Amino acid sequence: QQPATVEKVLSDLPLQIEAALPESEPERVILIGTGSSMNALLAASDSFSGLPAELALRSPLTFLAETGERRVAKSLAIVLSQSGNSSDTI
């Protein structure tokens, strides 16, 4: 069951990403997660390769540290928490 579920999620991902994007294209896409969520984002990162934007993979704490140094106004942040209870991600 898991391989079929993963295959469906990955095949639907590009359409879901396109639907979630704002009308103006972001200059940067930031994937944010920790632990197994970070691993899932890393596995899915190839799905973002067609986007005309810089792709970054960050932990929540690294992302927060960078926001003071770099503008994120034209960025799209995708935050993943496998459990939905990760205090770092929330």
C-alpha positions as CSV (number, residue, x, y, z in Angstrom):
1,Q,0.0,0.0,0.0
2,Q,2.8,2.5,0.8
3,P,4.5,2.3,-2.6
4,A,1.2,3.0,-4.4
5,T,0.5,5.9,-2.0
6,V,3.9,7.4,-2.5
7,E,3.6,7.1,-6.2
8,K,0.2,8.8,-6.2
9,V,1.4,11.7,-4.0
10,L,4.5,12.2,-6.2
11,S,2.6,12.1,-9.4
12,D,0.0,14.6,-8.1
13,L,2.7,16.9,-6.6
14,P,3.5,19.1,-9.7
15,L,-0.2,19.9,-10.2
16,Q,-0.7,20.7,-6.5
17,I,2.4,22.9,-6.5
18,E,1.2,24.8,-9.6
19,A,-2.3,25.3,-8.1
20,A,-0.8,26.6,-4.8
21,L,1.6,29.1,-6.5
22,P,0.6,32.8,-6.4
23,E,-0.1,34.6,-9.7
24,S,3.4,36.1,-9.7
25,E,6.1,33.5,-9.7
26,P,8.2,33.3,-6.5
27,E,11.9,34.1,-6.8
28,R,12.7,31.4,-4.2
29,V,11.0,28.2,-3.0
30,I,11.9,27.2,0.5
31,L,11.2,23.7,1.7
32,I,11.1,23.6,5.5
33,G,11.1,20.6,7.8
34,T,13.0,18.5,10.3
35,G,13.7,14.8,10.7
36,S,11.6,12.5,8.6
37,S,9.8,15.5,7.2
38,M,13.1,16.9,6.0
39,N,13.9,13.5,4.4
40,A,10.5,13.6,2.6
41,L,11.1,17.1,1.4
42,L,14.5,16.1,0.1
43,A,13.0,13.1,-1.7
44,A,10.4,15.4,-3.3
45,S,12.8,18.2,-4.1
46,D,13.3,17.0,-7.7
47,S,9.6,17.7,-8.3
48,F,10.4,21.4,-8.0
49,S,13.3,21.4,-10.5
50,G,11.0,22.8,-13.3
51,L,10.2,25.9,-11.4
52,P,12.0,29.1,-12.5
53,A,13.0,29.9,-8.9
54,E,15.9,29.2,-6.5
55,L,15.2,26.1,-4.4
56,A,16.3,25.9,-0.8
57,L,15.9,23.1,1.8
58,R,16.0,24.4,5.4
59,S,15.3,23.4,9.0
60,P,12.9,25.8,10.7
61,L,15.6,27.3,12.9
62,T,17.9,27.9,9.9
63,F,15.0,29.5,8.0
64,L,14.3,31.8,10.9
65,A,17.9,32.8,11.2
66,E,18.1,33.6,7.5
67,T,14.9,35.7,7.4
68,G,16.8,38.5,9.1
69,E,19.5,38.4,6.6
70,R,17.5,37.9,3.4
71,R,14.2,39.2,2.2
72,V,11.6,36.5,1.8
73,A,8.8,38.7,0.4
74,K,8.9,37.0,-3.0
75,S,9.4,33.5,-1.6
76,L,7.1,30.5,-1.3
77,A,7.7,28.5,1.9
78,I,6.4,24.9,2.0
79,V,6.5,23.6,5.5
80,L,6.1,19.9,6.2
81,S,5.4,18.3,9.6
82,Q,4.7,14.6,9.4
83,S,2.9,14.5,12.7
84,G,1.5,18.0,12.6
85,N,2.8,18.5,16.1
86,S,6.4,19.5,15.6
87,S,7.0,22.5,17.8
88,D,9.9,23.6,15.6
89,T,7.8,23.7,12.5
90,I,4.7,25.2,14.0
